[in-house]
Amino acid sequence: MTDKKTKIMFTTLERTKAEFKIRLQYDNLTQVKFFNAIMDGYINKDPNLMTYLNGFKKEKSIQSAEQVKKIEKNIKEAKKVKNLFSLEDDEVENIFDILEKEHPDL
């Protein structure tokens, strides 16, 4: 089975696009490599990227400080559980899904 490729498109200001392309050239990256790296870091919850995103969300009022703290707490708890029981990521997600269903107020 082969993975199908798809396009992701969005709009931005012309100036932002120009500055972005200049930075990409400076770092010897293509747009594809850049976005694949960012998506990989986001999907895999790279701590550096998550720190940046949490700051961004707080600055732009995308999430409340309380919501960010809950998310950070859940991530820390997931790491503890994973290390304690040597679980894989999908197993940890299943545990937290169960807990969330049983305790939606958390």
C-alpha positions as CSV (number, residue, x, y, z in Angstrom):
1,M,0.0,0.0,0.0
2,T,1.4,3.4,-1.0
3,D,0.7,6.6,0.8
4,K,-1.2,9.1,-1.3
5,K,0.2,12.6,-1.4
6,T,-1.9,15.7,-0.9
7,K,-1.5,19.4,-1.2
8,I,-1.8,21.8,1.7
9,M,-2.6,25.4,0.7
10,F,-3.2,28.6,2.6
11,T,-3.0,32.3,2.0
12,T,-0.6,34.8,3.5
13,L,0.6,38.3,2.8
14,E,3.0,38.8,-0.1
15,R,5.6,40.3,2.1
16,T,5.4,37.4,4.5
17,K,5.9,35.0,1.6
18,A,8.9,36.9,0.3
19,E,10.5,37.0,3.8
20,F,9.8,33.3,4.2
21,K,11.4,32.4,0.9
22,I,14.5,34.5,1.7
23,R,14.8,32.6,5.1
24,L,14.4,29.3,3.4
25,Q,17.2,30.1,1.0
26,Y,19.4,31.2,3.8
27,D,18.8,27.9,5.6
28,N,19.1,25.9,2.4
29,L,15.6,24.5,2.8
30,T,12.7,24.0,0.4
31,Q,9.1,24.8,1.3
32,V,8.4,21.0,1.3
33,K,11.3,20.2,3.6
34,F,10.3,23.0,5.9
35,F,6.7,22.1,6.3
36,N,7.4,18.4,6.5
37,A,9.8,19.1,9.3
38,I,7.3,21.4,11.2
39,M,4.5,18.9,10.7
40,D,6.7,16.0,12.0
41,G,7.7,18.1,15.0
42,Y,4.1,19.0,15.7
43,I,2.8,15.4,15.3
44,N,5.5,14.0,17.5
45,K,5.2,16.8,20.1
46,D,8.7,18.0,19.8
47,P,9.3,19.8,23.1
48,N,11.0,22.8,21.4
49,L,8.2,23.3,18.9
50,M,5.6,22.8,21.6
51,T,7.2,25.4,23.8
52,Y,7.1,27.9,20.9
53,L,3.5,27.0,20.0
54,N,2.3,27.3,23.6
55,G,3.9,30.8,23.7
56,F,2.3,31.7,20.4
57,K,-1.1,30.5,21.5
58,K,-0.8,32.5,24.7
59,E,0.4,35.6,23.0
60,K,-2.4,35.5,20.4
61,S,-5.0,34.5,22.9
62,I,-5.7,31.2,21.1
63,Q,-5.8,29.2,24.3
64,S,-6.1,30.4,27.9
65,A,-3.1,30.0,30.2
66,E,-5.3,27.4,32.1
67,Q,-5.8,25.3,28.9
68,V,-2.1,25.4,28.1
69,K,-1.2,24.3,31.7
70,K,-3.7,21.4,31.4
71,I,-2.2,20.3,28.1
72,E,1.4,20.6,29.5
73,K,0.3,18.6,32.6
74,N,-1.3,15.9,30.4
75,I,1.9,15.7,28.3
76,K,4.1,15.3,31.5
77,E,1.7,12.7,32.9
78,A,1.8,10.8,29.6
79,K,5.6,10.7,29.7
80,K,5.5,9.4,33.3
81,V,3.0,6.7,32.4
82,K,5.0,5.8,29.3
83,N,8.2,5.5,31.2
84,L,6.6,3.6,34.1
85,F,4.9,1.0,32.0
86,S,7.1,1.1,28.9
87,L,4.1,1.9,26.7
88,E,4.0,2.9,23.1
89,D,2.5,6.3,22.1
90,D,-0.8,4.8,20.8
91,E,-1.3,2.9,24.0
92,V,-0.7,6.0,26.1
93,E,-3.2,7.9,23.9
94,N,-5.8,5.1,24.5
95,I,-5.4,5.4,28.2
96,F,-5.9,9.2,28.1
97,D,-8.9,8.8,25.9
98,I,-10.4,6.5,28.4
99,L,-9.6,8.8,31.3
100,E,-11.1,11.8,29.4
101,K,-14.4,9.9,28.7
102,E,-14.6,8.9,32.4
103,H,-13.6,12.3,33.7
104,P,-14.6,15.0,31.1
105,D,-14.0,17.8,33.6
106,L,-10.3,17.2,33.7
